[in-house]
Amino acid sequence: MICALDNLSSKELKLIKEHAVERIFSENETIFDIGDKPEFLYLLLKGEVYICDTSVEGHRTIVTIISEINDCFGEVYLYNEMPYTYYAVATKEAKIMCISKQYLIQFPQFSYNMNKILASKAFKLSQKLQLLLKDSLQDKILEYLEKHQSVELKRYELADYLGVSRPALSKAIYQMVDKELIEIGEHGKLILKR
């Protein structure tokens, strides 16, 4: 994975870090909220962040999961200068570097890195869209397990990620266990059998 700060000169990195703010967000602390005006590019240094939306009924949907160190988020809204239409929340204690846009746009290497990052994120969102367009919930679960083996979500989080109710997810999981497509491992981890 490319980092927004890759291949910058030591002088450029020093200038960015001098003007950046490192913040610690506790578990379940909101980093930015729907309607907030973007001020920073966020760079994950430690922890995990969910980018989410909430329906009128109060149901949370996990749009994406930021879990790789040096992954950035919030950039689309920052560069489009539009309020956030999602919110970001730390799912466990997270250390995040907050970098103001004005210190980033002056570096051509940074712009090149951001183009690569945005292309990668567009690809990931395309993959999620393909997953959500699967005909059955069982197909969605299988696709998720095949492509996200290193990400362990709790069942309610997987339901939120797939945009389905928890009871529907549980029912589909037990049907898949009966069909021997998956098994339930230690701590409820879903394991693909094929």
Secondary structure, DSSP 8 states (H G I E B T S, - for coil): ---TTTT--HHHHHHHHHH-EEEEE-TT-EEE-TT----EEEEEEEEEEEEEEE-TT--EEEEEEE-STT-EESHHHHHHT---SSEEEEEEEEEEEEEEGGGTTT-HHHHHHHHHHHHHHHHHHHHHHHHHTSSSHHHHHHHHHHH-TT----HHHHHHHHT--HHHHHHHHHHHHHTTSEEE-GGG-EEE--
